[in-house]
Amino acid sequence: MSAPWPLPATPRDAVGEIFEERVELNGRVFFIRRPADPDRLLDDPATLAAFQRDEYMPYWCDLWPAARMLAKAVLAADWPAGLEALELGCGLGLPGIAAMTKGIKVTFSDYDATALEFAADNARRNGCTGFELLAFDWRSPPARRFPLILASDLIYEERNVAPVVEVLHHLLADDGVCWLTDQDRRPAARLRELLPRHGFCFTTEMVRAGQPAGPGQPRPLRVKGTLYRIRRGSA
């Protein structure tokens, strides 16, 4: 099934200046390139048109605390050799890059083609190759399943929760697991309600991540959140 409209691609001339952030996680250092001023995109005609069409906003431009939380959790875990993973709504790609340093083969996916370009560039800048890129609308998922799905900060709005649960139904392998991090936003209550209704069980773990001062972040930030480990079946 194809998407009901062309997928967006944030115009590169709207992105503006690029900032490379040094990210330290669990004793490792990553370099992540991102737009220096994401707010400048809010008034861009392409952004306004995408919002009018589908209430879409280019949130991929920020390196969110939940992405750091997920990357830290991935780095701290042991993974079987040859594991394949999908990073759902990858944005800048930090969790997927962390996964590749642990030997996991990653497919980056996003709704915005420009986000995929940044994720791919960031992966290569950190010495990671062999990844795949997959652009798709959650309402029209591909006919593939993955043993591991990585997702961070996807349920920032109530209207996103049901589509996230539905896309997990389509994409998660029968014996697979999804690791999803959220900084305890209010829609998380809806996630915990919907998962059992759709045949999933889950466990939770408190996680934390820091965000240093820099462009768009004038003061250091320390954020608490939750890691959800989601599987098919009952508790």
Secondary structure, 3 states (H helix, E strand, C coil): CCCCCCCCCCCHHHHCCEEEEEEEECCEEEEEEEECCHHHHHHCHHHHHHHHHHCCCCHHHCCCHHHHHHHHHHHHCCCCCCCEEEEECCCCCHHHHHHHHCCCEEEEEECCHHHHHHHHHHHHHCCCCCCEEEECCCCCCCCCCEEEEEEECCCCCHHHHHHHHHHHHHHEEEEEEEEEEECCCCCHHHHHHHHHHCCEEEEEEEEEEEECCECCECCCEEEEEEEEEEEECCC
